[in-house]
Amino acid sequence: MFNNVTPIAIRAITPIHAGIGRNLGLIDMPIQKEKHTGIPKIEGSTIKGCMKEQHRIKNGKNTYKLFGGEDDDKNAGIIGFTDARLLFYPIPTLKGIFAYVTCPYLLNRYFEDISLIPEECDKNVEDENSKYEKITDGKCVILKEINDQEDKKENKKIILDEYSFEIEKNKEISNKFDLKKFDLKNDKYIVVISDNDFVEIITLCKEIITRNRIDESTGTVTERALFVEEYLPSEAILYTLMLQNSIVDKENLYDNYKNNLPKITQIGGNTTIGKGIVKMKIIE
């Protein structure tokens, strides 16, 4: 089991391409997704590899003790990471440019993951009374409104992308979810929609980019060299759990790394075109 669990919030500053390689579908290079839901994720191995490389470049000392050795080194590292799971997805809206959108499935799963933290185990975070109730398709609950005089009126609907959702004003939502723990912008709506609506809207609001290959000898576009890449959009909010395994840590390497966790790092591919830059912060 783990000696320590530290939850970390991840906010995409630029689009992230944590890919799965080539694909035969309409998107040549899709991003990592959960098989059972189709919801985007970032593999724990991807995060660990990026964090390890950043530590090696900036420090280098104790990198292999922290993250594990190379292929010819059988020593396991002290630190591990779970898959980064999606919590909020940015969707265009008529007010505030975009809204942070989530669903009961993601919120309840977050509580379940947080229960892995030793000090949280006794708080019974999986109590049925603390879970977010299901929301009817086509309706939504506003966790946070924009600080605007117009929003103090009795608004009944909100437009997310091309969809109109009826606001349930009297819907009881658990107050266990502290929005202040995440790097969310104050001038944005935070909206909860149904699980089915969420999967549909993020499927249609993908960030897709078509790119060309350049012929190095001529400096022009290579013939028949178009390819399509998928990205997790900027402002997406995810979280991962940083784990300390049972290896004896006499030098307190885990705590030292935790206390000096990089605030900005790069995850995924396309580093040279400015993709994958994220902010990270420990969820207290």
N, C-alpha and C positions, 0 to 999 in steps of 0.2 A: 504494500500500500504506500501512499505518499506521505512524506513527513510534513509537507507544506503545500498549500494551494493558493495561488495569487491570481485573482481575476483581472484582466487587462482589457480596457476599451480601445478599439481601433477606429479611427475616423479617416476615411479616404480623402486626401487633399487633391490628388489627381486620380484619374481612372486607373483601376488595377487590372492587370491581366495575369492572373494566376491560372495558367492554361493546363490543358490535358494533352497537348500535342495536336496532331492533324486529325481531321474528322471528314467523313464522306458526305455530311449533310450540307445544308445551305450555308452554314458558317464553317469556314475552313479551320478556324482555330478558336473553339469555344472555351469558356472558363470552367473552373471546377464547380460542380453542383452535386447536391445530395441526390442519390439515385431514387429514393422513395418519394421525394417531394418536388424535385426540380429547383429547389431554392439554392441560390449561390452560396458557396462556402470557400474557405481557404484551408487547404490541408495543413495539419500540424507540422508535417515534415517540411512544407514550404516555408512556414514561419520560422521554424527552428533553423533551417539552412540560411535564411536571410539574416537572422539575428546572430548566428555564428560567424558569418562572413563579416558583418559589421564589427563585431567584437574583435575578430582577428586583425582587421585592418587598423582599427583605432587603438587597440591595446596589445593584443597578441599574447599577453601573459595569462596563463591558465585557461586559454580558450578550449583546449581539448579536455581539460578536467571538467569544465562546465558543460560543454556540449557533446563530448564524446570524440574519440579519435577518428582518423581516416580509415580507409578500407583495411589497411594492414595492421590497424591497432584495435585490439579486442576490448579495450576499456570503454565501458559505458559512461555517459555523461551524467552529471548531477541534475541537469535541467531538461525538462521535456515540455511540450506544448500540445494542447488539444487542438482539434480543428477549430478555426475561427468561424463562429456561427453568426449569421445575419440577425440583427435586431431591429434596425430601422432602414428603410429604403427611401431615397428621395424621389418624390413624384411631383411633376409640375402642377401648380394650382394657380387660380386667378389672382390670389392675394398672397404676397410674400414670396413670389417666384416659385418656390417649391415647399412641400410639406414633408415632414418625417412620418412615414407610414409604417405601421406594423400590424400584427394580428394576434389573437389570443394564443395561438399555437406557439409563436415565437416567444411571447412573454412568459408563458407557463414553462416553456423549455428552459428559459433563462433561470427561473427560480429553481428548477430541478438541478441545473448545473451548479448553481451557487451552493446547493446543499452538499456538494462535495468538499467544501471548505470545512475543516475540522471544527472550528468554532461556531459554524452555522448549523451543524448537524443536530444540536439539541434544541434549535429554535423551531423545528417542525415546519420548515418552509413549504413542505408539500401538503400541508393541511388543505383539505378541500375548500375550506372557507376563504383561503387566501388566493385561490386560483381565479383567473379571469374567465368570466362566463362567455359562452358562445355568443356571437353577434349575428343577427339575421343578414342574409345576403342583401346588398343594396342599402344597408344602413351603416352608420358609423358612430363612434364615440370620440369626442375631442378631449384628449388628455390635457392639452394646453392650447389656448387661443393666442392670437397675435394681440399685442398691446395697442389696440387701435380703437378709436371712438366708435367707428362703424360696427366693430365686432361686439360691442356691448348691446347692440340691438338683438332682437329675437330672430337670429338667423336659423333657418330650418334646413338648409342644404349646403353642401360644400362640393366644389368641382375639383376632381383629381384627374389630371390628364383629360380624357374625353368622357369620363364617367361622373355622374351626379349621385351623391350619397346623401340620404336623409339623416340628419343629426338626431340621435336619441339623447334628449336633454336629461331625462330622469334615470338613465341607465346607471346602475351601481357598478363602479369600477374599484377594484382593490387599491388601497393607498400604499401598499407595500413597495411599489415600484418608485424609487426616488430618481426623478429625472435629472436632478442636480449632479448625479454621479457621472453623467455622460457629457461629452463635449458637444452639446446641442446648442444651436444658435437661438438666441432669445426671441428673434423676430420671425419665427417659423411655427406653423401649426404642428401639433403632434396628434396624429389621427390613428385610431384603431378601427380596422375594418374586418370583415369575416375572413376566415382562413381561405375559403374558395375565391373570394374577390381578390385577396392579396396575391395568391398564386397567379391568377389571371392577369392582374394589372402589371406585375413585375415581368411577366412573360412578354407582354406587349410593349413594355417600356425598357427594353434592352438598349444598351449602348453598343451600337455596331459601327465599325469603321472599315472602309474599304481602302486598301493600300496597294501601291505599285512597287515592283522591284525595278531597281535602276541598273542598267548595264554599265559596269565600271569602266569599260573601254570607251564608251561613247558619251556617257553621262546622261543618256536619255532612257525613257521607259522601255523595259524589256517587253517584247511582244508576247501577249497572252500570259502575262505575269500578275494579273490582279489576284489579290487574296483578301479574305474577309476575316476580321478579328472581332471578338466579343470582349467587352470590358465590364467590370463592376464599376458603376458610376461614382464620380466624386460625391462626397457628403454621405455616402453609405456608412452606417455604423455597425460594427461587428464587435464581438468579444471573444477572447480566448482565455484559457486557464493555463498559467505557468505552473508546472509541477516540479516539486523537489522529490526525487525518488529516495529509496532507503539506503543509498550509498553513504557511508560515514563522511560528513563534511567538516573535518577538523579545522579548516581554514575559513569557515563561514563564507564560502564563495557564493552560495545562493543568496544570502542576505545582502552581501555587498553588491551583487548584480542587481538585485531587486531595488536597492536604495539608489542605484545609479542607472536605472532602466532608461534606455534611449528614448527621448521624447519624439524624435522624428527618425523614421527609417524608410527603407524601400523594400517592397514586397512584390514578388512576381517578376515577369519578364519586361522587355522593352525599356530597360533602364536608360539607354542612350537617347531615347526620345521623351524622357521625363515622365514616364508612367510609374505607378506603384508607390508614390510618395504618401506616407501616412503619418498621422500623429497617434501616439500611444500614451495612455495614462492608466495608472493603477486605480481600480474601482475600490474605493475605501469602504 
